[in-house]
Amino acid sequence: MKSPIRILLLEDDDNDAALIQSALAAEGVKCVTLCVKTKGEFLGALKSANLDLILSDYSLPAFDGFNALKLARDRCPDIPFILVSGKLGEELAIDALKSGATDYVLKDRLDRLVPAVRRALLEVKERLIRKKSDAKRKVANRKLVVLTQRLVEAQETERRKIARELHDEIGQNLTGIQLNLQALLQLSGGEVMKRRLEDCLNEVENLLGKVQDMSLDLRPSLLDDLGLESALVWLTNRQAALAGLHGKVHVAGLRHRLDPVIETECFRVAQEALTNVMRHAKAHEVNVDLRAKEGQLHLRVKDDGVGFDVTGRREIRLRGASLGLVNMKERSELAGGGMKLTSTPEQGTEVHAWFPLKWHILKN
């Protein structure tokens, strides 16, 4: 059995109050009505009563429906408010709705009262359902962010482990083979054997170079040992040399090491941005600017390349940069910051990412 609707009725005319209650009862609306006549009684009811609906006359001695509406919206904004008046022109009705009234009913048209009440209560019910859904979605999104943060951390841990194994184990073994081949080359007297040893030595040297590059790409030890500034200088110089660019790095405002998560995410965004410059920009120069300002770390990677139309999503996809842009944006946002891309055809591209200087992992 449904509970009766709890209604606060602001009406100074007893006859009108009785007519309103009769109109509700005639349509089978079960309700408990608290009738008040003055501003003081109205305020008292707002503070103490548990309400589902407010019905209010417009014209009252020393008080009117607009003032009642303002008080109700200030104190209980989620409760429907319906004006029931004999004196409400079209302009006043529009003003009332703009001010937050749920609906209005004229006293000579009380047949509209019950439909208006039911519609208002239905809207409240739907609003509550949406709020619950939004709350559940926020909890789910928060859990997803936590899981994603943990995944990124696990990925970086695994990268660090593999990079060290490549450098310490495979790299050292290849270096040992290289030394042995060099020694055999000195001892070999046959020309055929010498050529074969030279070929093997060249293959080992190439493989050793690839292993070192893989180790650096996975996670440069410089980032862990010396920090973000040194790692960015190394990365920019390395990528610029590979692409035949002129690279510049400017750092300002960093007085100490940052949280490892911030350093890692900032480095990865810079790495992705520089990779895009190498692959797509056809640039001559790239500038990397890193500075701490007003509680945030700002990274800017700017090139003087061909640029593109940022609004032209299809062009970005054709150039193959779409996934990289999404990756940079997600990384910066997961760390509590954000990213903005600025580009103009023939005028270059700038990636601007920002991060909090202090970072705290989200928890369930």
Order of alpha helices (4+ residues) and beta strands (2+ residues): beta-alpha-beta-alpha-beta-beta-beta-alpha-beta-alpha-beta-alpha-alpha-alpha-alpha-alpha-beta-alpha-beta-beta-alpha-alpha-beta-beta
